[in-house]
């Protein structure tokens, strides 16, 4: 049974615990990618945390899905081309962080969930950066996290993607400050309170995703954190087929990711 709602202006879909709806079950908040699956509905279908005895809540990110800017995907792409960090990535990251406490509190109230139940976060790609921001700055204790092909260092990701597309991104003071904030190798100590599993695709971009994760794992261990890293053979960045907007059948790679995420939350929550 899937539930749909809007809390504090944030659309979400939710799936109850595998063992049946109950208020004291853990809660996992899962943030979608900007690539496929790029909406809450699509991410919930791709990584449903099959069999997990926890509430699974999938919020829509700002500027995504039903909250695309006026003009839709074409306007979003225009904003990316004008200044991807200032116009798109910054508003998504900081907007989702600002929404996180009220979203969790509101959903707990709407679904009558125990506020003392354990909390986990999950995110893919840019949603992985949101999940890390929630760990570092969300103001709510989070026990476990699964980060799937995550953006760990914003500067690395933007520079690598710019080079891939044959362009160059010029960092200004405001965007450089955001890149410093979205550098979770440098901020490993801010994440060390949660048990973290990274899941990356062996075929994802090395300089944009894999190298930053490779730096984050020892940094988290040095900070005293519990960390694990799993690599999925032959998987690239996306977790669903295009267009990645609506719920779709789970791909074989997404099924592997789903199993790894479910296993980690089952052990850690």
C-alpha atoms as an extended CHARMM CRD file, in Angstrom:
* protein
*
       269  EXT
         1         1  UNK       CA              0.0000000000        0.0000000000        0.0000000000  PROA      1               0.0000000000
         2         2  UNK       CA              1.4430000000        3.3570000000       -1.0400000000  PROA      2               0.0000000000
         3         3  UNK       CA              0.4440000000        6.6000000000        0.6330000000  PROA      3               0.0000000000
         4         4  UNK       CA              0.6900000000       10.0390000000       -0.9730000000  PROA      4               0.0000000000
         5         5  UNK       CA              0.7590000000       13.3850000000        0.7620000000  PROA      5               0.0000000000
         6         6  UNK       CA              2.0930000000       16.9090000000        1.0120000000  PROA      6               0.0000000000
         7         7  UNK       CA              3.7370000000       18.1610000000        4.1970000000  PROA      7               0.0000000000
         8         8  UNK       CA              5.1160000000       21.6740000000        4.6810000000  PROA      8               0.0000000000
         9         9  UNK       CA              4.7710000000       22.1360000000        0.9200000000  PROA      9               0.0000000000
        10        10  UNK       CA              6.7890000000       18.9930000000        0.1360000000  PROA      10              0.0000000000
        11        11  UNK       CA              5.1230000000       16.2210000000       -1.8870000000  PROA      11              0.0000000000
        12        12  UNK       CA              5.9410000000       12.6820000000       -0.7990000000  PROA      12              0.0000000000
        13        13  UNK       CA              5.0350000000        9.0570000000       -1.2030000000  PROA      13              0.0000000000
        14        14  UNK       CA              5.2980000000        6.5630000000        1.6460000000  PROA      14              0.0000000000
        15        15  UNK       CA              5.2720000000        2.8230000000        2.0910000000  PROA      15              0.0000000000
        16        16  UNK       CA              4.4830000000        1.2740000000        5.4840000000  PROA      16              0.0000000000
        17        17  UNK       CA              6.6900000000       -1.2390000000        7.2900000000  PROA      17              0.0000000000
        18        18  UNK       CA              6.8840000000       -4.7320000000        5.8490000000  PROA      18              0.0000000000
        19        19  UNK       CA              5.5710000000       -6.0780000000        9.1430000000  PROA      19              0.0000000000
        20        20  UNK       CA              2.4930000000       -3.8550000000        9.0340000000  PROA      20              0.0000000000
        21        21  UNK       CA              1.6960000000       -0.2630000000        9.9080000000  PROA      21              0.0000000000
        22        22  UNK       CA              2.7750000000        0.6240000000       13.4160000000  PROA      22              0.0000000000
        23        23  UNK       CA              3.8310000000        3.9240000000       15.0050000000  PROA      23              0.0000000000
        24        24  UNK       CA              7.0900000000        2.7640000000       16.6270000000  PROA      24              0.0000000000
        25        25  UNK       CA              8.7620000000        1.4780000000       13.4350000000  PROA      25              0.0000000000
        26        26  UNK       CA             11.9130000000        3.2370000000       12.1850000000  PROA      26              0.0000000000
        27        27  UNK       CA             11.5780000000        5.8920000000        9.4880000000  PROA      27              0.0000000000
        28        28  UNK       CA             13.7670000000        6.1570000000        6.3920000000  PROA      28              0.0000000000
        29        29  UNK       CA             13.6970000000        9.3640000000        4.3140000000  PROA      29              0.0000000000
        30        30  UNK       CA             14.8480000000        8.7190000000        0.7300000000  PROA      30              0.0000000000
        31        31  UNK       CA             15.8520000000       11.5300000000       -1.6570000000  PROA      31              0.0000000000
        32        32  UNK       CA             15.7710000000       10.8570000000       -5.3990000000  PROA      32              0.0000000000
        33        33  UNK       CA             18.3550000000       11.6310000000       -8.0600000000  PROA      33              0.0000000000
        34        34  UNK       CA             18.2370000000       14.4210000000      -10.6210000000  PROA      34              0.0000000000
        35        35  UNK       CA             18.9230000000       11.6900000000      -13.1860000000  PROA      35              0.0000000000
        36        36  UNK       CA             16.4920000000        8.7960000000      -13.5480000000  PROA      36              0.0000000000
        37        37  UNK       CA             14.6970000000        8.1290000000      -11.2160000000  PROA      37              0.0000000000
        38        38  UNK       CA             14.1310000000       11.8770000000      -10.8400000000  PROA      38              0.0000000000
        39        39  UNK       CA             10.8730000000       12.0280000000       -8.8560000000  PROA      39              0.0000000000
        40        40  UNK       CA              9.6580000000       10.6420000000       -5.5620000000  PROA      40              0.0000000000
        41        41  UNK       CA              7.2920000000        8.2010000000       -7.3390000000  PROA      41              0.0000000000
        42        42  UNK       CA             10.0520000000        6.8700000000       -9.5700000000  PROA      42              0.0000000000
        43        43  UNK       CA             12.6050000000        6.5420000000       -6.7650000000  PROA      43              0.0000000000
        44        44  UNK       CA             10.1310000000        4.7030000000       -4.5390000000  PROA      44              0.0000000000
        45        45  UNK       CA              9.6290000000        2.1880000000       -7.3480000000  PROA      45              0.0000000000
        46        46  UNK       CA             13.3650000000        1.8400000000       -8.0710000000  PROA      46              0.0000000000
        47        47  UNK       CA             14.5350000000        1.4640000000       -4.4500000000  PROA      47              0.0000000000
        48        48  UNK       CA             11.4760000000        0.4500000000       -2.4050000000  PROA      48              0.0000000000
        49        49  UNK       CA             13.5570000000       -1.0780000000        0.4290000000  PROA      49              0.0000000000
        50        50  UNK       CA             11.8240000000       -4.3860000000       -0.1320000000  PROA      50              0.0000000000
        51        51  UNK       CA             11.0080000000       -6.2260000000        3.0670000000  PROA      51              0.0000000000
        52        52  UNK       CA             12.2890000000       -3.5210000000        5.4020000000  PROA      52              0.0000000000
        53        53  UNK       CA             10.2400000000       -3.2330000000        8.5850000000  PROA      53              0.0000000000
        54        54  UNK       CA             10.3190000000        0.5700000000        8.5630000000  PROA      54              0.0000000000
        55        55  UNK       CA              8.3250000000        3.4810000000        7.2080000000  PROA      55              0.0000000000
        56        56  UNK       CA              9.8070000000        4.4830000000        3.8420000000  PROA      56              0.0000000000
        57        57  UNK       CA              9.2210000000        8.1460000000        2.9960000000  PROA      57              0.0000000000
        58        58  UNK       CA             10.2510000000        9.5260000000       -0.4070000000  PROA      58              0.0000000000
        59        59  UNK       CA             10.0730000000       13.3490000000       -0.6520000000  PROA      59              0.0000000000
        60        60  UNK       CA             10.1740000000       15.2710000000       -3.8910000000  PROA      60              0.0000000000
        61        61  UNK       CA             13.1750000000       17.5840000000       -4.1570000000  PROA      61              0.0000000000
        62        62  UNK       CA             12.7530000000       21.3000000000       -4.8740000000  PROA      62              0.0000000000
        63        63  UNK       CA             12.7320000000       22.1710000000       -8.5950000000  PROA      63              0.0000000000
        64        64  UNK       CA             11.8650000000       18.5520000000       -9.4510000000  PROA      64              0.0000000000
        65        65  UNK       CA              8.7350000000       16.6340000000      -10.3980000000  PROA      65              0.0000000000
        66        66  UNK       CA              5.6260000000       18.5970000000       -9.4860000000  PROA      66              0.0000000000
        67        67  UNK       CA              7.8500000000       21.4590000000       -8.3180000000  PROA      67              0.0000000000
        68        68  UNK       CA              9.6270000000       22.0970000000      -11.6090000000  PROA      68              0.0000000000
        69        69  UNK       CA              9.9380000000       25.8200000000      -12.3600000000  PROA      69              0.0000000000
        70        70  UNK       CA              7.3720000000       27.4750000000      -14.6100000000  PROA      70              0.0000000000
        71        71  UNK       CA              8.2960000000       26.3680000000      -18.0870000000  PROA      71              0.0000000000
        72        72  UNK       CA              9.0620000000       22.8360000000      -16.9610000000  PROA      72              0.0000000000
        73        73  UNK       CA             12.1240000000       20.8620000000      -17.9620000000  PROA      73              0.0000000000
        74        74  UNK       CA             13.0780000000       23.3470000000      -20.6900000000  PROA      74              0.0000000000
        75        75  UNK       CA             13.2710000000       26.1880000000      -18.1520000000  PROA      75              0.0000000000
        76        76  UNK       CA             15.2200000000       23.9980000000      -15.7420000000  PROA      76              0.0000000000
        77        77  UNK       CA             17.7620000000       23.2450000000      -18.4730000000  PROA      77              0.0000000000
        78        78  UNK       CA             18.0310000000       26.9520000000      -19.2920000000  PROA      78              0.0000000000
        79        79  UNK       CA             18.8340000000       27.6260000000      -15.6410000000  PROA      79              0.0000000000
        80        80  UNK       CA             21.4570000000       24.8540000000      -15.6560000000  PROA      80              0.0000000000
        81        81  UNK       CA             23.1560000000       26.3370000000      -18.7050000000  PROA      81              0.0000000000
        82        82  UNK       CA             23.1250000000       29.8440000000      -17.2160000000  PROA      82              0.0000000000
        83        83  UNK       CA             24.6850000000       28.7700000000      -13.8880000000  PROA      83              0.0000000000
        84        84  UNK       CA             24.0770000000       25.2210000000      -12.7120000000  PROA      84              0.0000000000
        85        85  UNK       CA             25.2710000000       25.7190000000       -9.1330000000  PROA      85              0.0000000000
        86        86  UNK       CA             23.7420000000       29.1150000000       -8.4230000000  PROA      86              0.0000000000
        87        87  UNK       CA             20.4320000000       28.5030000000      -10.1990000000  PROA      87              0.0000000000
        88        88  UNK       CA             19.7640000000       24.8050000000       -9.6250000000  PROA      88              0.0000000000
        89        89  UNK       CA             22.0550000000       22.7820000000       -7.3700000000  PROA      89              0.0000000000
        90        90  UNK       CA             22.2510000000       25.3920000000       -4.6160000000  PROA      90              0.0000000000
        91        91  UNK       CA             18.4760000000       25.9490000000       -4.3910000000  PROA      91              0.0000000000
        92        92  UNK       CA             17.8120000000       22.1990000000       -4.4490000000  PROA      92              0.0000000000
        93        93  UNK       CA             20.3840000000       21.3320000000       -1.7840000000  PROA      93              0.0000000000
        94        94  UNK       CA             19.6810000000       24.1900000000        0.5970000000  PROA      94              0.0000000000
        95        95  UNK       CA             15.9430000000       24.0860000000       -0.0260000000  PROA      95              0.0000000000
        96        96  UNK       CA             15.7190000000       20.3850000000        0.8040000000  PROA      96              0.0000000000
        97        97  UNK       CA             17.8510000000       20.8880000000        3.9230000000  PROA      97              0.0000000000
        98        98  UNK       CA             15.6000000000       23.7070000000        5.1050000000  PROA      98              0.0000000000
        99        99  UNK       CA             12.5350000000       21.4980000000        4.5540000000  PROA      99              0.0000000000
       100       100  UNK       CA             13.9240000000       18.4300000000        6.3290000000  PROA      100             0.0000000000
       101       101  UNK       CA             12.9770000000       19.0930000000       10.0000000000  PROA      101             0.0000000000
       102       102  UNK       CA              9.4390000000       20.3070000000        9.2900000000  PROA      102             0.0000000000
       103       103  UNK       CA              8.9260000000       17.4950000000        6.7750000000  PROA      103             0.0000000000
       104       104  UNK       CA              9.8890000000       14.7700000000        9.2540000000  PROA      104             0.0000000000
       105       105  UNK       CA              7.9570000000       16.3490000000       12.1110000000  PROA      105             0.0000000000
       106       106  UNK       CA              4.8940000000       16.8650000000        9.9320000000  PROA      106             0.0000000000
       107       107  UNK       CA              4.8970000000       13.3320000000        8.5270000000  PROA      107             0.0000000000
       108       108  UNK       CA              5.2560000000       11.9120000000       12.0140000000  PROA      108             0.0000000000
       109       109  UNK       CA              2.1690000000       13.8830000000       12.9750000000  PROA      109             0.0000000000
       110       110  UNK       CA              0.1540000000       12.9400000000        9.8960000000  PROA      110             0.0000000000
       111       111  UNK       CA              0.9740000000        9.2350000000       10.1420000000  PROA      111             0.0000000000
       112       112  UNK       CA              0.9390000000        9.2220000000       13.9670000000  PROA      112             0.0000000000
       113       113  UNK       CA              4.4950000000        7.9580000000       14.2330000000  PROA      113             0.0000000000
       114       114  UNK       CA              6.5430000000        7.7740000000       17.4050000000  PROA      114             0.0000000000
       115       115  UNK       CA              9.0220000000       10.6940000000       17.4220000000  PROA      115             0.0000000000
       116       116  UNK       CA             11.4730000000        8.5140000000       19.3570000000  PROA      116             0.0000000000
       117       117  UNK       CA             11.6620000000        5.8630000000       16.6080000000  PROA      117             0.0000000000
       118       118  UNK       CA             15.0520000000        5.5890000000       14.8400000000  PROA      118             0.0000000000
       119       119  UNK       CA             15.6200000000        7.6230000000       11.6550000000  PROA      119             0.0000000000
       120       120  UNK       CA             17.5960000000        6.7310000000        8.5460000000  PROA      120             0.0000000000
       121       121  UNK       CA             18.2790000000        8.7040000000        5.3940000000  PROA      121             0.0000000000
       122       122  UNK       CA             18.9580000000        7.5570000000        1.8530000000  PROA      122             0.0000000000
       123       123  UNK       CA             19.7990000000        9.4600000000       -1.2860000000  PROA      123             0.0000000000
       124       124  UNK       CA             21.0340000000        9.0230000000       -4.8130000000  PROA      124             0.0000000000
       125       125  UNK       CA             23.3780000000       11.4110000000       -6.6400000000  PROA      125             0.0000000000
       126       126  UNK       CA             22.3120000000       14.9630000000       -5.6920000000  PROA      126             0.0000000000
       127       127  UNK       CA             19.8000000000       13.3760000000       -3.3120000000  PROA      127             0.0000000000
       128       128  UNK       CA             22.8240000000       11.7580000000       -1.6820000000  PROA      128             0.0000000000
       129       129  UNK       CA             24.2570000000       15.2130000000       -1.0590000000  PROA      129             0.0000000000
       130       130  UNK       CA             20.9300000000       16.2130000000        0.5120000000  PROA      130             0.0000000000
       131       131  UNK       CA             21.0940000000       13.1390000000        2.7540000000  PROA      131             0.0000000000
       132       132  UNK       CA             24.6220000000       14.1030000000        3.8580000000  PROA      132             0.0000000000
       133       133  UNK       CA             23.4660000000       17.6540000000        4.5780000000  PROA      133             0.0000000000
       134       134  UNK       CA             20.6620000000       16.2050000000        6.6980000000  PROA      134             0.0000000000
       135       135  UNK       CA             23.2490000000       14.2120000000        8.6500000000  PROA      135             0.0000000000
       136       136  UNK       CA             25.5400000000       17.2180000000        9.1090000000  PROA      136             0.0000000000
       137       137  UNK       CA             23.0770000000       20.0530000000        9.6050000000  PROA      137             0.0000000000
       138       138  UNK       CA             19.5280000000       18.6980000000        9.8250000000  PROA      138             0.0000000000
       139       139  UNK       CA             19.2740000000       19.0200000000       13.5900000000  PROA      139             0.0000000000
       140       140  UNK       CA             17.6540000000       15.5790000000       13.9560000000  PROA      140             0.0000000000
       141       141  UNK       CA             19.5960000000       12.4840000000       15.1140000000  PROA      141             0.0000000000
       142       142  UNK       CA             20.0210000000       10.0320000000       12.2360000000  PROA      142             0.0000000000
       143       143  UNK       CA             21.1830000000        6.5180000000       12.9820000000  PROA      143             0.0000000000
       144       144  UNK       CA             21.9540000000        5.1470000000        9.5050000000  PROA      144             0.0000000000
       145       145  UNK       CA             22.4000000000        6.2900000000        5.9080000000  PROA      145             0.0000000000
       146       146  UNK       CA             22.6960000000        4.7200000000        2.4700000000  PROA      146             0.0000000000
       147       147  UNK       CA             24.3000000000        6.9380000000       -0.1590000000  PROA      147             0.0000000000
       148       148  UNK       CA             23.9030000000        5.7340000000       -3.7480000000  PROA      148             0.0000000000
       149       149  UNK       CA             26.2900000000        7.1620000000       -6.3700000000  PROA      149             0.0000000000
       150       150  UNK       CA             26.3140000000       10.2650000000       -4.1560000000  PROA      150             0.0000000000
       151       151  UNK       CA             27.6610000000       13.7300000000       -4.7390000000  PROA      151             0.0000000000
       152       152  UNK       CA             30.2910000000       13.9050000000       -1.9860000000  PROA      152             0.0000000000
       153       153  UNK       CA             32.3220000000       16.8740000000       -3.2320000000  PROA      153             0.0000000000
       154       154  UNK       CA             30.2120000000       19.3220000000       -5.2300000000  PROA      154             0.0000000000
       155       155  UNK       CA             33.2220000000       20.9750000000       -6.8390000000  PROA      155             0.0000000000
       156       156  UNK       CA             34.5650000000       17.6590000000       -8.1110000000  PROA      156             0.0000000000
       157       157  UNK       CA             31.1970000000       16.6990000000       -9.5720000000  PROA      157             0.0000000000
       158       158  UNK       CA             30.5470000000       20.0160000000      -11.2880000000  PROA      158             0.0000000000
       159       159  UNK       CA             34.0610000000       20.2850000000      -12.7010000000  PROA      159             0.0000000000
       160       160  UNK       CA             33.9520000000       16.7010000000      -13.9880000000  PROA      160             0.0000000000
       161       161  UNK       CA             30.5240000000       17.0960000000      -15.5830000000  PROA      161             0.0000000000
       162       162  UNK       CA             31.5450000000       20.4040000000      -17.1540000000  PROA      162             0.0000000000
       163       163  UNK       CA             34.6220000000       18.7900000000      -18.7010000000  PROA      163             0.0000000000
       164       164  UNK       CA             32.5330000000       15.8340000000      -19.8930000000  PROA      164             0.0000000000
       165       165  UNK       CA             30.1980000000       18.2270000000      -21.7250000000  PROA      165             0.0000000000
       166       166  UNK       CA             33.0900000000       20.2550000000      -23.1370000000  PROA      166             0.0000000000
       167       167  UNK       CA             32.4370000000       23.3490000000      -21.0140000000  PROA      167             0.0000000000
       168       168  UNK       CA             34.0390000000       25.0690000000      -18.0400000000  PROA      168             0.0000000000
       169       169  UNK       CA             32.2750000000       26.1650000000      -14.8640000000  PROA      169             0.0000000000
       170       170  UNK       CA             33.5640000000       29.4090000000      -13.3520000000  PROA      170             0.0000000000
       171       171  UNK       CA             33.3680000000       29.4000000000       -9.5850000000  PROA      171             0.0000000000
       172       172  UNK       CA             32.3590000000       32.6940000000       -7.9190000000  PROA      172             0.0000000000
       173       173  UNK       CA             32.6420000000       33.4480000000       -4.1800000000  PROA      173             0.0000000000
       174       174  UNK       CA             29.0240000000       32.4150000000       -3.4790000000  PROA      174             0.0000000000
       175       175  UNK       CA             29.2030000000       29.1450000000       -5.3780000000  PROA      175             0.0000000000
       176       176  UNK       CA             32.6980000000       28.3780000000       -4.0600000000  PROA      176             0.0000000000
       177       177  UNK       CA             31.3350000000       28.7660000000       -0.5200000000  PROA      177             0.0000000000
       178       178  UNK       CA             28.5940000000       26.2550000000       -1.3170000000  PROA      178             0.0000000000
       179       179  UNK       CA             31.1900000000       23.8500000000       -2.7360000000  PROA      179             0.0000000000
       180       180  UNK       CA             33.1580000000       24.1550000000        0.5060000000  PROA      180             0.0000000000
       181       181  UNK       CA             29.9880000000       23.3200000000        2.4390000000  PROA      181             0.0000000000
       182       182  UNK       CA             29.2020000000       20.3550000000        0.1580000000  PROA      182             0.0000000000
       183       183  UNK       CA             32.5820000000       18.7290000000        0.7270000000  PROA      183             0.0000000000
       184       184  UNK       CA             31.8800000000       15.7530000000        2.9380000000  PROA      184             0.0000000000
       185       185  UNK       CA             35.4320000000       14.4850000000        2.8470000000  PROA      185             0.0000000000
       186       186  UNK       CA             36.4660000000       17.6690000000        4.6400000000  PROA      186             0.0000000000
       187       187  UNK       CA             33.3560000000       17.4240000000        6.8440000000  PROA      187             0.0000000000
       188       188  UNK       CA             33.6510000000       13.7090000000        7.6460000000  PROA      188             0.0000000000
       189       189  UNK       CA             33.4510000000       14.3470000000       11.3780000000  PROA      189             0.0000000000
       190       190  UNK       CA             30.0200000000       15.9530000000       10.8720000000  PROA      190             0.0000000000
       191       191  UNK       CA             28.7040000000       12.6620000000        9.4600000000  PROA      191             0.0000000000
       192       192  UNK       CA             30.3840000000       10.2100000000       11.7970000000  PROA      192             0.0000000000
       193       193  UNK       CA             27.4140000000        9.7860000000       14.1360000000  PROA      193             0.0000000000
       194       194  UNK       CA             25.5410000000        7.6380000000       11.6110000000  PROA      194             0.0000000000
       195       195  UNK       CA             26.3980000000        4.2180000000       10.1910000000  PROA      195             0.0000000000
       196       196  UNK       CA             26.9360000000        4.9300000000        6.4800000000  PROA      196             0.0000000000
       197       197  UNK       CA             26.9320000000        2.5880000000        3.5030000000  PROA      197             0.0000000000
       198       198  UNK       CA             28.0860000000        3.9160000000        0.1260000000  PROA      198             0.0000000000
       199       199  UNK       CA             26.7860000000        2.0800000000       -2.9310000000  PROA      199             0.0000000000
       200       200  UNK       CA             28.4120000000        3.0100000000       -6.2300000000  PROA      200             0.0000000000
       201       201  UNK       CA             28.2650000000        1.6930000000       -9.7530000000  PROA      201             0.0000000000
       202       202  UNK       CA             31.5090000000        0.3320000000      -11.1610000000  PROA      202             0.0000000000
       203       203  UNK       CA             30.7700000000        2.2010000000      -14.4150000000  PROA      203             0.0000000000
       204       204  UNK       CA             29.9500000000        5.5920000000      -12.8640000000  PROA      204             0.0000000000
       205       205  UNK       CA             32.1830000000        8.6190000000      -13.5200000000  PROA      205             0.0000000000
       206       206  UNK       CA             35.4470000000        8.2000000000      -11.6330000000  PROA      206             0.0000000000
       207       207  UNK       CA             36.3370000000       11.8490000000      -11.0570000000  PROA      207             0.0000000000
       208       208  UNK       CA             32.7600000000       12.9920000000      -10.3530000000  PROA      208             0.0000000000
       209       209  UNK       CA             31.5820000000       10.2120000000       -8.0120000000  PROA      209             0.0000000000
       210       210  UNK       CA             33.9640000000        7.3230000000       -7.3640000000  PROA      210             0.0000000000
       211       211  UNK       CA             37.1270000000        9.2290000000       -6.3890000000  PROA      211             0.0000000000
       212       212  UNK       CA             35.2790000000       11.4380000000       -3.8410000000  PROA      212             0.0000000000
       213       213  UNK       CA             33.6780000000        8.3490000000       -2.2780000000  PROA      213             0.0000000000
       214       214  UNK       CA             37.0980000000        6.6820000000       -2.1480000000  PROA      214             0.0000000000
       215       215  UNK       CA             38.3650000000        9.7050000000       -0.2070000000  PROA      215             0.0000000000
       216       216  UNK       CA             35.3200000000        9.8740000000        2.0670000000  PROA      216             0.0000000000
       217       217  UNK       CA             35.5110000000        6.2660000000        3.3080000000  PROA      217             0.0000000000
       218       218  UNK       CA             38.9130000000        6.5550000000        5.0780000000  PROA      218             0.0000000000
       219       219  UNK       CA             38.0750000000       10.0790000000        6.2500000000  PROA      219             0.0000000000
       220       220  UNK       CA             34.9350000000        8.7750000000        7.9570000000  PROA      220             0.0000000000
       221       221  UNK       CA             36.8420000000        5.8930000000        9.5310000000  PROA      221             0.0000000000
       222       222  UNK       CA             39.4800000000        8.3110000000       10.8160000000  PROA      222             0.0000000000
       223       223  UNK       CA             36.6710000000       10.3750000000       12.3510000000  PROA      223             0.0000000000
       224       224  UNK       CA             35.4030000000        7.2970000000       14.2120000000  PROA      224             0.0000000000
       225       225  UNK       CA             32.4490000000        6.5930000000       11.9560000000  PROA      225             0.0000000000
       226       226  UNK       CA             30.9850000000        3.2490000000       10.9190000000  PROA      226             0.0000000000
       227       227  UNK       CA             31.2920000000        3.0610000000        7.1390000000  PROA      227             0.0000000000
       228       228  UNK       CA             30.9290000000        0.4720000000        4.4010000000  PROA      228             0.0000000000
       229       229  UNK       CA             31.3630000000        0.6810000000        0.6120000000  PROA      229             0.0000000000
       230       230  UNK       CA             29.7290000000       -1.6410000000       -1.8980000000  PROA      230             0.0000000000
       231       231  UNK       CA             30.3420000000       -1.5430000000       -5.6600000000  PROA      231             0.0000000000
       232       232  UNK       CA             27.7420000000       -2.8380000000       -8.1190000000  PROA      232             0.0000000000
       233       233  UNK       CA             29.3640000000       -4.3770000000      -11.2320000000  PROA      233             0.0000000000
       234       234  UNK       CA             28.4250000000       -2.8900000000      -14.6280000000  PROA      234             0.0000000000
       235       235  UNK       CA             26.2060000000       -0.1910000000      -13.0680000000  PROA      235             0.0000000000
       236       236  UNK       CA             26.5030000000        3.4260000000      -14.2000000000  PROA      236             0.0000000000
       237       237  UNK       CA             24.8840000000        6.4530000000      -12.5490000000  PROA      237             0.0000000000
       238       238  UNK       CA             21.1480000000        6.1690000000      -13.1660000000  PROA      238             0.0000000000
       239       239  UNK       CA             18.9400000000        3.6870000000      -11.3000000000  PROA      239             0.0000000000
       240       240  UNK       CA             16.0310000000        3.6460000000      -13.7530000000  PROA      240             0.0000000000
       241       241  UNK       CA             15.3900000000        3.9030000000      -17.4620000000  PROA      241             0.0000000000
       242       242  UNK       CA             14.5390000000        7.2720000000      -18.9710000000  PROA      242             0.0000000000
       243       243  UNK       CA             12.4860000000        9.3390000000      -18.6220000000  PROA      243             0.0000000000
       244       244  UNK       CA             12.5640000000        8.3190000000      -14.9500000000  PROA      244             0.0000000000
       245       245  UNK       CA              9.5320000000       10.3870000000      -13.9690000000  PROA      245             0.0000000000
       246       246  UNK       CA              6.8530000000        7.7890000000      -13.2740000000  PROA      246             0.0000000000
       247       247  UNK       CA              6.9930000000        4.5660000000      -11.2960000000  PROA      247             0.0000000000
       248       248  UNK       CA              8.5040000000        1.8720000000      -13.5110000000  PROA      248             0.0000000000
       249       249  UNK       CA              9.5910000000       -1.7640000000      -13.1870000000  PROA      249             0.0000000000
       250       250  UNK       CA             12.7470000000       -2.1430000000      -11.1330000000  PROA      250             0.0000000000
       251       251  UNK       CA             15.8980000000       -2.6170000000      -13.2080000000  PROA      251             0.0000000000
       252       252  UNK       CA             18.3200000000       -5.4410000000      -12.3190000000  PROA      252             0.0000000000
       253       253  UNK       CA             20.8980000000       -2.9480000000      -11.0120000000  PROA      253             0.0000000000
       254       254  UNK       CA             18.3010000000       -1.1220000000       -8.9150000000  PROA      254             0.0000000000
       255       255  UNK       CA             17.2610000000       -4.4750000000       -7.4330000000  PROA      255             0.0000000000
       256       256  UNK       CA             20.8510000000       -5.0410000000       -6.2860000000  PROA      256             0.0000000000
       257       257  UNK       CA             20.9950000000       -1.5430000000       -4.7990000000  PROA      257             0.0000000000
       258       258  UNK       CA             17.6560000000       -2.1430000000       -3.0990000000  PROA      258             0.0000000000
       259       259  UNK       CA             18.9730000000       -5.3060000000       -1.4680000000  PROA      259             0.0000000000
       260       260  UNK       CA             22.1530000000       -3.5910000000       -0.2660000000  PROA      260             0.0000000000
       261       261  UNK       CA             20.2040000000       -0.6450000000        1.1540000000  PROA      261             0.0000000000
       262       262  UNK       CA             17.6300000000       -2.8560000000        2.8520000000  PROA      262             0.0000000000
       263       263  UNK       CA             20.3600000000       -5.0000000000        4.4040000000  PROA      263             0.0000000000
       264       264  UNK       CA             22.1830000000       -1.9470000000        5.8140000000  PROA      264             0.0000000000
       265       265  UNK       CA             19.0750000000       -0.3780000000        7.3270000000  PROA      265             0.0000000000
       266       266  UNK       CA             17.9650000000       -3.7090000000        8.7630000000  PROA      266             0.0000000000
       267       267  UNK       CA             21.3120000000       -4.0400000000       10.5220000000  PROA      267             0.0000000000
       268       268  UNK       CA             21.7650000000       -0.4080000000       11.5360000000  PROA      268             0.0000000000
       269       269  UNK       CA             18.3410000000        0.9450000000       12.5220000000  PROA      269             0.0000000000
